Amino acid sequence: MRLIMLDTETTGVSAKNGDRMVEIGAVELCPHDLSVKSTFHKYINPDRPIPLRVVDIHGIDDERVKDEPKFNSVAQDFLDYIAGGTLVIHNARFDLGFISHELALSDMTGIHDTPVIDTLEVARFLFPKQKNSLDALCDRFEIERGHRVLHGALLDSELLAEVYIGLTKHHPGDLPVKTVRDYIS
């Protein structure tokens, strides 16, 4: 199975209300030893202002992305990168909502049947009534994240790879797989 850890950074919390992606990052794990095989990383011009409250989370401001491509310019590269893979996402509904919205705005489709593992769902099953944020899971699995001052799509995808490995050690059998369609309905 081709595993692709994925994360996005956005202008806010709701694609339906006009928020857009400003960064997308992905890390492909080598299936034999779970090392990083390749990465995909793009900053994206959201074509709208980035609120200061959001800049405080990921550090990406209007100036940083003013000369970056819009999503429709990188959409095919992204689709090519994830083709044939299983996406591993922490809080899949959030990221897939934005990705699906951006693809629709670009008149592109075709990811609805892509397999997805949501590490937040897995963590909530394994560790009920506990904090299961990416940071909390990094702490639980003793993953070094001192270099992470702000959120970043590629950095968080790299951390997610280590969290995924930690979850597989605690989960009996394979982690549950759904599809993109399950998260964007």
N, CA, C and O of each residue as an XYZ file, in Angstrom:
740
protein
N       0.852     -1.181      0.000
C       0.000      0.000      0.000
C       0.898      1.245      0.000
O       1.837      1.348      0.790
N       0.596      2.171     -0.884
C       1.331      3.440     -0.980
C       0.712      4.416      0.020
O      -0.453      4.787     -0.123
N       1.480      4.837      1.034
C       0.982      5.707      2.096
C       1.462      7.134      1.904
O       2.658      7.384      1.753
N       0.505      8.081      1.911
C       0.843      9.487      1.728
C       0.274     10.291      2.885
O      -0.940     10.459      3.002
N       1.163     10.787      3.741
C       0.755     11.656      4.844
C       0.453     13.024      4.244
O       1.205     13.499      3.392
N      -0.629     13.665      4.670
C      -1.074     14.902      4.029
C      -1.551     15.916      5.053
O      -2.189     15.563      6.044
N      -1.234     17.184      4.803
C      -1.732     18.267      5.647
C      -1.872     19.527      4.799
O      -1.203     19.689      3.779
N      -2.755     20.410      5.246
C      -2.939     21.708      4.596
C      -2.904     22.802      5.642
O      -3.127     22.558      6.828
N      -2.625     24.002      5.190
C      -2.807     25.210      5.996
C      -3.748     26.094      5.204
O      -3.723     26.087      3.973
N      -4.582     26.858      5.903
C      -5.675     27.574      5.259
C      -5.811     29.001      5.790
O      -5.099     29.418      6.704
N      -6.748     29.733      5.188
C      -7.037     31.113      5.637
C      -8.058     31.139      6.764
O      -8.338     32.201      7.321
N      -8.613     29.996      7.104
C      -9.636     29.912      8.149
C     -10.137     28.491      8.265
O      -9.451     27.551      7.865
N     -11.336     28.328      8.812
C     -11.820     26.987      9.113
C     -12.931     26.484      8.196
O     -13.379     25.349      8.360
N     -13.388     27.281      7.242
C     -14.541     26.857      6.451
C     -14.382     27.165      4.959
O     -14.490     28.317      4.538
N     -14.130     26.138      4.185
C     -14.072     26.309      2.730
C     -15.419     26.764      2.195
O     -15.483     27.544      1.245
N     -16.489     26.280      2.799
C     -17.834     26.652      2.352
C     -18.109     28.144      2.550
O     -18.933     28.730      1.848
N     -17.415     28.747      3.508
C     -17.589     30.180      3.763
C     -16.518     31.035      3.106
O     -16.369     32.209      3.444
N     -15.766     30.456      2.165
C     -14.814     31.239      1.389
C     -13.367     31.132      1.802
O     -12.508     31.734      1.158
N     -13.059     30.385      2.856
C     -11.653     30.211      3.218
C     -10.980     29.335      2.173
O     -11.627     28.518      1.518
N      -9.675     29.517      2.025
C      -8.915     28.832      0.973
C      -7.625     28.252      1.547
O      -7.208     28.617      2.647
N      -7.008     27.366      0.810
C      -5.723     26.793      1.203
C      -4.598     27.773      0.897
O      -4.650     28.505     -0.091
N      -3.576     27.780      1.758
C      -2.382     28.579      1.517
C      -1.125     27.701      1.431
O      -0.061     28.162      1.018
N      -1.267     26.433      1.827
C      -0.123     25.525      1.768
C      -0.653     24.093      1.774
O      -1.631     23.777      2.451
N       0.009     23.247      1.011
C      -0.304     21.820      1.023
C       1.023     21.072      1.067
O       1.967     21.406      0.351
N       1.075     20.058      1.917
C       2.290     19.272      2.040
C       1.954     17.802      2.180
O       0.953     17.442      2.800
N       2.786     16.959      1.606
C       2.566     15.523      1.677
C       3.907     14.801      1.727
O       4.908     15.260      1.176
N       3.894     13.666      2.400
C       5.085     12.834      2.547
C       4.691     11.405      2.204
O       3.764     10.855      2.799
N       5.384     10.805      1.256
C       5.144      9.399      0.929
C       6.109      8.537      1.731
O       7.318      8.773      1.740
N       5.554      7.534      2.405
C       6.391      6.611      3.166
C       6.745      5.393      2.326
O       5.913      4.876      1.580
N       7.962      4.951      2.452
C       8.403      3.721      1.812
C       7.734      2.555      2.553
O       7.861      2.463      3.774
N       7.027      1.665      1.847
C       6.279      0.608      2.526
C       7.155     -0.426      3.245
O       6.681     -1.108      4.154
N       8.399     -0.546      2.853
C       9.262     -1.572      3.441
C       9.786     -1.190      4.814
O       9.797     -2.010      5.732
N      10.218      0.046      4.950
C      10.805      0.438      6.230
C      10.176      1.703      6.817
O      10.645      2.211      7.836
N       9.124      2.210      6.184
C       8.391      3.402      6.625
C       9.269      4.650      6.707
O       8.999      5.556      7.496
N      10.321      4.691      5.886
C      11.121      5.907      5.776
C      10.469      6.815      4.736
O       9.615      6.377      3.966
N      10.878      8.084      4.722
C      10.318      9.034      3.760
C      10.868      8.711      2.380
O      12.081      8.673      2.175
N       9.960      8.477      1.436
C      10.342      8.144      0.067
C      10.368      9.389     -0.814
O      11.268      9.558     -1.637
N       9.355     10.277     -0.634
C       9.293     11.501     -1.426
C       8.387     12.508     -0.718
O       7.659     12.167      0.214
N       8.450     13.753     -1.182
C       7.598     14.793     -0.608
C       6.957     15.614     -1.719
O       7.452     15.673     -2.845
N       5.840     16.245     -1.368
C       5.150     17.194     -2.232
C       4.855     18.396     -1.360
O       4.299     18.252     -0.271
N       5.227     19.601     -1.831
C       5.011     20.798     -1.018
C       4.794     22.009     -1.907
O       5.588     22.291     -2.804
N       3.707     22.718     -1.645
C       3.421     23.938     -2.407
C       2.793     24.979     -1.491
O       1.911     24.678     -0.687
N       3.269     26.208     -1.633
C       2.543     27.357     -1.079
C       1.566     27.788     -2.148
O       1.845     27.657     -3.340
N       0.418     28.305     -1.728
C      -0.655     28.624     -2.654
C      -1.174     30.032     -2.389
O      -1.411     30.408     -1.242
N      -1.349     30.801     -3.450
C      -1.961     32.119     -3.330
C      -3.470     31.901     -3.189
O      -4.111     31.404     -4.115
N      -4.046     32.272     -2.024
C      -5.471     32.010     -1.808
C      -6.389     33.012     -2.504
O      -7.608     32.844     -2.509
N      -5.809     34.037     -3.081
C      -6.589     35.043     -3.788
C      -7.590     35.732     -2.863
O      -8.680     36.131     -3.274
N      -7.187     35.855     -1.623
C      -7.961     36.578     -0.611
C      -7.036     36.857      0.575
O      -6.032     36.165      0.746
N      -7.358     37.852      1.389
C      -6.485     38.167      2.525
C      -6.438     37.029      3.554
O      -7.417     36.311      3.753
N      -5.297     36.889      4.187
C      -5.131     35.902      5.252
C      -5.278     36.642      6.583
O      -4.477     37.531      6.874
N      -6.274     36.299      7.392
C      -6.481     36.987      8.668
C      -5.283     36.826      9.610
O      -4.641     35.776      9.641
N      -5.000     37.863     10.363
C      -3.866     37.855     11.291
C      -3.972     36.718     12.300
O      -2.962     36.108     12.652
N      -5.188     36.425     12.771
C      -5.362     35.350     13.760
C      -4.907     34.006     13.184
O      -4.466     33.130     13.929
N      -5.013     33.843     11.867
C      -4.582     32.606     11.215
C      -3.078     32.644     10.953
O      -2.400     31.623     11.069
N      -2.561     33.812     10.603
C      -1.116     33.974     10.407
C      -0.381     33.585     11.687
O       0.709     33.016     11.633
N      -0.983     33.895     12.843
C      -0.372     33.540     14.123
C      -0.242     32.034     14.300
O       0.595     31.581     15.081
N      -1.045     31.252     13.600
C      -1.002     29.793     13.710
C       0.062     29.198     12.796
O       0.853     28.358     13.226
N       0.084     29.635     11.526
C       1.011     29.006     10.583
C       2.099     29.941     10.049
O       3.015     29.482      9.365
N       2.020     31.214     10.341
C       3.070     32.138      9.931
C       3.051     32.528      8.470
O       3.958     33.223      8.011
N       2.049     32.105      7.729
C       1.976     32.415      6.301
C       1.097     33.640      6.128
O      -0.098     33.603      6.422
N       1.699     34.736      5.644
C       0.939     35.971      5.473
C       0.773     36.299      3.988
O       1.303     35.611      3.115
N       0.033     37.357      3.734
C      -0.249     37.758      2.353
C       1.026     37.968      1.545
O       1.098     37.562      0.385
N       2.011     38.586      2.136
C       3.270     38.858      1.448
C       3.955     37.549      1.026
O       4.520     37.464     -0.064
N       3.901     36.533      1.897
C       4.570     35.251      1.625
C       3.982     34.547      0.397
O       4.704     33.877     -0.341
N       2.667     34.701      0.180
C       2.036     33.929     -0.897
C       1.591     34.766     -2.103
O       0.985     34.236     -3.034
N       1.890     36.070     -2.089
C       1.389     36.927     -3.178
C       1.892     36.505     -4.554
O       1.185     36.690     -5.545
N       3.097     35.942     -4.639
C       3.642     35.519     -5.927
C       3.580     34.010     -6.145
O       4.139     33.494     -7.113
N       2.909     33.313     -5.255
C       2.771     31.858     -5.393
C       1.627     31.541     -6.357
O       0.758     32.382     -6.588
N       1.624     30.342     -6.912
C       0.550     29.974     -7.843
C      -0.771     29.770     -7.110
O      -0.797     29.475     -5.916
N      -1.845     29.931     -7.836
C      -3.161     29.586     -7.313
C      -3.294     28.065     -7.379
O      -2.561     27.400     -8.112
N      -4.225     27.530     -6.616
C      -4.336     26.072     -6.532
C      -4.541     25.425     -7.896
O      -3.968     24.369     -8.162
N      -5.341     26.031     -8.762
C      -5.609     25.401    -10.059
C      -4.333     25.183    -10.869
O      -4.308     24.335    -11.761
N      -3.272     25.940    -10.569
C      -1.993     25.764    -11.276
C      -1.186     24.575    -10.763
O      -0.309     24.069    -11.463
N      -1.477     24.135     -9.554
C      -0.734     23.010     -8.973
C      -1.613     21.777     -8.784
O      -1.130     20.727     -8.359
N      -2.901     21.903     -9.097
C      -3.853     20.823     -8.839
C      -3.463     19.520     -9.530
O      -3.509     18.459     -8.909
N      -3.081     19.583    -10.799
C      -2.748     18.347    -11.515
C      -1.492     17.700    -10.936
O      -1.420     16.476    -10.823
N      -0.504     18.513    -10.570
C       0.694     17.962     -9.928
C       0.324     17.249     -8.628
O       0.848     16.176     -8.328
N      -0.584     17.856     -7.859
C      -1.040     17.240     -6.616
C      -1.752     15.919     -6.904
O      -1.467     14.908     -6.263
N      -2.668     15.925     -7.856
C      -3.397     14.702     -8.187
C      -2.455     13.601     -8.675
O      -2.629     12.429     -8.340
N      -1.463     13.988     -9.464
C      -0.472     13.014     -9.933
C       0.305     12.429     -8.760
O       0.606     11.235     -8.742
N       0.631     13.272     -7.777
C       1.411     12.819     -6.628
C       0.633     11.805     -5.787
O       1.201     10.805     -5.348
N      -0.645     12.051     -5.561
C      -1.417     11.164     -4.686
C      -2.021      9.967     -5.420
O      -2.576      9.075     -4.778
N      -1.925      9.928     -6.740
C      -2.538      8.851     -7.524
C      -2.067      7.479     -7.041
O      -0.870      7.227     -6.906
N      -3.027      6.611     -6.789
C      -2.709      5.266     -6.359
C      -2.336      5.129     -4.905
O      -1.964      4.043     -4.462
N      -2.428      6.209     -4.149
C      -2.032      6.177     -2.753
C      -3.205      6.135     -1.791
O      -4.349      6.401     -2.160
N      -2.894      5.797     -0.555
C      -3.827      5.921      0.551
C      -3.403      7.149      1.336
O      -2.270      7.235      1.810
N      -4.327      8.104      1.472
C      -4.024      9.333      2.206
C      -4.144      9.078      3.697
O      -5.102      8.457      4.159
N      -3.173      9.558      4.438
C      -3.203      9.493      5.892
C      -3.255     10.938      6.375
O      -2.327     11.715      6.147
N      -4.355     11.287      7.046
C      -4.615     12.681      7.408
C      -5.089     12.735      8.854
O      -5.873     11.890      9.285
N      -4.621     13.711      9.591
C      -5.108     13.929     10.954
C      -6.255     14.934     10.873
O      -6.036     16.109     10.576
N      -7.460     14.479     11.133
C      -8.697     15.258     10.988
C      -9.013     15.408      9.500
O      -9.018     16.511      8.953
N      -9.271     14.279      8.872
C      -9.461     14.215      7.425
C     -10.601     15.096      6.930
O     -10.495     15.681      5.852
N     -11.671     15.205      7.678
C     -12.816     16.003      7.229
C     -12.389     17.441      6.933
O     -12.842     18.028      5.950
N     -11.530     18.009      7.765
C     -11.071     19.385      7.569
C     -10.267     19.517      6.277
O     -10.633     20.291      5.392
N      -9.187     18.770      6.170
C      -8.297     18.907      5.007
C      -8.983     18.509      3.709
O      -8.824     19.180      2.689
N      -9.738     17.429      3.740
C     -10.407     16.979      2.517
C     -11.515     17.924      2.094
O     -11.811     18.039      0.905
N     -12.130     18.599      3.050
C     -13.119     19.619      2.694
C     -12.487     20.724      1.871
O     -13.060     21.173      0.879
N     -11.306     21.163      2.281
C     -10.609     22.210      1.539
C     -10.101     21.708      0.192
O     -10.250     22.391     -0.821
N      -9.508     20.528      0.177
C      -8.977     19.994     -1.073
C     -10.109     19.784     -2.080
O      -9.979     20.152     -3.247
N     -11.199     19.202     -1.637
C     -12.337     18.964     -2.535
C     -12.907     20.267     -3.056
O     -13.274     20.364     -4.227
N     -12.984     21.271     -2.194
C     -13.497     22.575     -2.604
C     -12.580     23.204     -3.657
O     -13.051     23.719     -4.670
N     -11.285     23.160     -3.412
C     -10.321     23.727     -4.363
C     -10.365     22.985     -5.697
O     -10.290     23.607     -6.757
N     -10.487     21.660     -5.648
C     -10.573     20.895     -6.888
C     -11.847     21.245     -7.653
O     -11.825     21.349     -8.879
N     -12.943     21.424     -6.944
C     -14.200     21.803     -7.601
C     -14.069     23.172     -8.253
O     -14.545     23.373     -9.371
N     -13.428     24.114     -7.568
C     -13.221     25.446     -8.142
C     -12.337     25.378     -9.387
O     -12.421     26.234    -10.267
N     -11.492     24.353     -9.448
C     -10.591     24.160    -10.587
C     -11.211     23.262    -11.657
O     -10.537     22.872    -12.611
N     -12.482     22.939    -11.498
C     -13.182     22.030    -12.417
C     -12.477     20.690    -12.541
O     -12.396     20.113    -13.625
N     -11.963     20.200    -11.407
C     -11.286     18.904    -11.382
C     -11.989     18.021    -10.358
O     -12.447     18.503     -9.322
N     -12.069     16.752    -10.648
C     -12.667     15.794     -9.726
C     -11.842     14.523     -9.756
O     -10.731     14.500    -10.286
N     -12.389     13.482     -9.191
C     -11.735     12.200     -9.335
C     -11.067     11.647     -8.100
O     -10.438     10.592     -8.182
N     -11.169     12.312     -6.943
C     -10.520     11.756     -5.761
C     -11.520     11.115     -4.799
O     -11.122     10.636     -3.737
N     -12.782     11.097     -5.137
C     -13.811     10.628     -4.199
C     -13.602      9.193     -3.727
O     -14.004      8.851     -2.614
N     -12.990      8.356     -4.540
C     -12.770      6.965     -4.159
C     -11.370      6.712     -3.598
O     -11.004      5.566     -3.340
N     -10.590      7.774     -3.410
C      -9.251      7.637     -2.850
C      -9.351      7.143     -1.409
O     -10.116      7.703     -0.624
N      -8.595      6.108     -1.045
C      -8.626      5.604      0.329
C      -8.019      6.614      1.305
O      -7.075      7.331      0.976
N      -8.586      6.649      2.517
C      -8.154      7.597      3.546
C      -8.106      6.904      4.900
O      -9.012      6.154      5.263
N      -7.045      7.166      5.633
C      -6.944      6.783      7.043
C      -6.914      8.078      7.832
O      -6.033      8.913      7.627
N      -7.872      8.253      8.735
C      -7.916      9.448      9.574
C      -7.298      9.109     10.929
O      -7.890      8.384     11.728
N      -6.108      9.639     11.175
C      -5.412      9.310     12.416
C      -6.114      9.887     13.645
O      -5.941      9.369     14.748
N      -6.896     10.943     13.474
C      -7.662     11.464     14.607
C      -8.725     10.453     15.019
O      -8.902     10.204     16.211
N      -9.433      9.868     14.061
C     -10.430      8.844     14.382
C      -9.783      7.639     15.057
O     -10.314      7.114     16.036
N      -8.641      7.203     14.537
C      -7.941      6.061     15.118
C      -7.520      6.389     16.554
O      -7.697      5.572     17.457
N      -6.968      7.575     16.757
C      -6.514      7.961     18.090
C      -7.681      8.046     19.077
O      -7.556      7.637     20.232
N      -8.809      8.576     18.618
C      -9.981      8.649     19.505
C     -10.468      7.262     19.902
O     -10.961      7.071     21.014
N     -10.334      6.291     18.998
C     -10.703      4.911     19.304
C      -9.715      4.301     20.304
O     -10.114      3.655     21.273
N      -8.427      4.515     20.054
C      -7.401      3.914     20.907
C      -7.262      4.598     22.255
O      -6.980      3.949     23.262
N      -7.460      5.900     22.273
C      -7.244      6.681     23.494
C      -8.481      7.530     23.805
O      -8.415      8.758     23.753
N      -9.598      6.891     24.125
C     -10.824      7.654     24.370
C     -10.678      8.589     25.565
O      -9.964      8.293     26.522
N     -11.357      9.699     25.489
C     -11.401     10.702     26.561
C     -10.029     11.285     26.887
O      -9.800     11.776     27.993
N      -9.112     11.224     25.907
C      -7.803     11.833     26.057
C      -7.616     12.848     24.938
O      -8.324     12.815     23.931
N      -6.655     13.755     25.124
C      -6.327     14.675     24.039
C      -5.699     13.881     22.910
O      -4.823     13.046     23.137
N      -6.150     14.144     21.691
C      -5.652     13.406     20.537
C      -5.257     14.324     19.397
O      -5.287     13.925     18.233
N      -4.886     15.560     19.730
C      -4.357     16.459     18.707
C      -3.027     15.902     18.214
O      -2.456     15.002     18.831
N      -2.544     16.432     17.114
C      -1.245     15.996     16.611
C      -0.158     16.223     17.664
O       0.708     15.371     17.863
N      -0.209     17.365     18.331
C       0.769     17.642     19.387
C       0.662     16.630     20.524
O       1.676     16.133     21.014
N      -0.569     16.323     20.945
C      -0.760     15.371     22.045
C      -0.245     13.984     21.660
O       0.347     13.287     22.484
N      -0.469     13.589     20.421
C       0.025     12.288     19.974
C       1.545     12.273     19.861
O       2.183     11.266     20.166
N       2.119     13.381     19.427
C       3.587     13.474     19.411
C       4.132     13.297     20.826
O       5.117     12.587     21.031
N       3.501     13.932     21.787
C       3.927     13.774     23.181
C       3.751     12.325     23.640
O       4.649     11.755     24.261
N       2.612     11.738     23.340
C       2.306     10.365     23.765
C       3.323      9.379     23.199
O       3.738      8.448     23.889
N       3.728      9.580     21.939
C       4.658      8.659     21.287
C       6.111      9.137     21.376
O       6.999      8.562     20.747
N       6.345     10.183     22.154
C       7.695     10.730     22.378
C       8.385     11.099     21.069
O       9.543     10.757     20.830
N       7.638     11.806     20.236
C       8.162     12.283     18.957
C       8.689     13.700     19.151
O       7.962     14.579     19.615
N       9.924     13.915     18.804
C      10.560     15.223     18.948
C       9.899     16.224     18.015
O       9.802     16.000     16.808
N       9.448     17.329     18.590
C       8.831     18.385     17.776
C       9.264     19.773     18.242
O       8.562     20.758     18.014
N      10.405     19.842     18.887
C      10.916     21.121     19.362
C      11.209     22.101     18.238
O      11.216     23.311     18.466
N      11.448     21.606     17.035
C      11.720     22.447     15.877
C      10.451     23.033     15.283
O      10.524     23.851     14.367
N       9.303     22.638     15.779
C       8.011     23.094     15.246
C       7.509     24.265     16.079
O       6.897     24.081     17.131
N       7.777     25.461     15.593
C       7.320     26.671     16.272
C       5.904     27.015     15.815
O       5.056     27.378     16.630
N       5.653     26.901     14.514
C       4.347     27.167     13.925
C       3.890     25.931     13.150
O       4.700     25.065     12.822
N       2.606     25.855     12.865
C       2.101     24.793     12.008
C       2.663     24.997     10.598
O       2.869     26.130     10.162
N       2.902     23.916      9.909
C       3.340     23.952      8.521
C       2.909     22.654      7.871
O       3.053     21.587      8.469
N       2.389     22.724      6.671
C       1.831     21.535      6.036
C       2.861     20.420      5.852
O       2.572     19.259      6.143
N       4.047     20.757      5.376
C       5.051     19.714      5.168
C       5.592     19.206      6.501
O       5.723     17.997      6.690
N       5.903     20.093      7.410
C       6.408     19.698      8.726
C       5.386     18.838      9.460
O       5.737     17.819     10.054
N       4.122     19.249      9.417
C       3.090     18.469     10.097
C       2.885     17.117      9.422
O       2.551     16.145     10.100
N       3.076     17.027      8.108
C       3.010     15.736      7.419
C       4.144     14.823      7.865
O       3.952     13.616      8.012
N       5.318     15.395      8.080
C       6.454     14.612      8.569
C       6.195     14.094      9.981
O       6.494     12.941     10.291
N       5.634     14.957     10.838
C       5.277     14.520     12.191
C       4.180     13.461     12.143
O       4.202     12.498     12.910
N       3.229     13.645     11.245
C       2.141     12.697     11.089
C       2.674     11.315     10.699
O       2.124     10.301     11.130
N       3.713     11.263      9.908
C       4.306      9.977      9.541
C       4.764      9.233     10.794
O       4.549      8.028     10.921
N       5.388      9.946     11.706
C       5.836      9.315     12.944
C       4.654      8.928     13.829
O       4.683      7.884     14.481
N       3.618      9.760     13.854
C       2.409      9.439     14.613
C       1.746      8.195     14.027
O       1.298      7.320     14.768
N       1.683      8.117     12.711
C       1.104      6.944     12.042
C       1.828      5.671     12.498
O       1.187      4.676     12.837
N       3.134      5.708     12.504
C       3.916      4.550     12.932
C       3.573      4.200     14.381
O       3.415      3.028     14.721
N       3.458      5.230     15.236
C       3.087      4.997     16.630
C       1.706      4.372     16.761
O       1.506      3.465     17.570
N       0.755      4.849     15.971
C      -0.600      4.298     16.034
C      -0.637      2.845     15.585
O      -1.374      2.040     16.154
N       0.156      2.499     14.564
C       0.143      1.115     14.074
C       0.676      0.153     15.130
O       0.327     -1.027     15.118
N       1.495      0.626     16.020
C       2.016     -0.233     17.090
C       0.975     -0.476     18.179
O       1.073     -1.451     18.925
N      -0.016      0.400     18.274
C      -1.043      0.293     19.312
C      -2.355     -0.293     18.808
O      -3.210     -0.669     19.610
N      -2.528     -0.376     17.488
C      -3.797     -0.811     16.921
C      -3.687     -2.258     16.457
O      -2.794     -2.596     15.681
N      -4.591     -3.112     16.929
C      -4.552     -4.497     16.454
C      -5.021     -4.582     14.999
O      -6.114     -4.119     14.671
N      -4.217     -5.157     14.151
C      -4.582     -5.271     12.739
C      -4.358     -3.980     11.987
O      -3.714     -3.056     12.483
N      -4.900     -3.928     10.780
C      -4.753     -2.751      9.932
C      -5.608     -1.597     10.452
O      -6.656     -1.814     11.062
N      -5.154     -0.380     10.208
C      -5.944      0.789     10.578
C      -7.140      0.888      9.634
O      -7.033      0.531      8.461
N      -8.280      1.372     10.136
C      -9.481      1.446      9.290
C      -9.308      2.427      8.134
O      -8.762      3.518      8.294
N      -9.791      2.003      6.963
C      -9.678      2.811      5.755
C     -11.082      3.163      5.273
O     -11.954      2.299      5.178
N     -11.286      4.439      4.973
C     -12.521      4.929      4.368
C     -12.137      5.510      3.010
O     -11.048      5.237      2.505
N     -13.015      6.302      2.423
C     -12.684      6.995      1.182
C     -12.935      8.483      1.359
O     -13.602      8.901      2.305
N     -12.400      9.277      0.449
C     -12.627     10.733      0.488
C     -14.121     11.020      0.561
O     -14.553     11.912      1.291
N     -14.904     10.266     -0.195
C     -16.362     10.467     -0.235
C     -16.971     10.437      1.181
O     -17.915     11.174      1.464
N     -16.435      9.594      2.058
C     -16.960      9.490      3.419
C     -16.764     10.772      4.230
O     -17.474     11.005      5.209
N     -15.817     11.588      3.829
C     -15.486     12.793      4.591
C     -16.048     14.084      4.003
O     -16.074     15.106      4.689
N     -16.489     14.060      2.772
C     -16.926     15.308      2.166
C     -18.421     15.374      1.899
O     -18.911     16.326      1.291
N     -19.134     14.370      2.351
C     -20.582     14.371      2.116
C     -21.309     15.345      3.034
O     -22.532     15.465      2.961
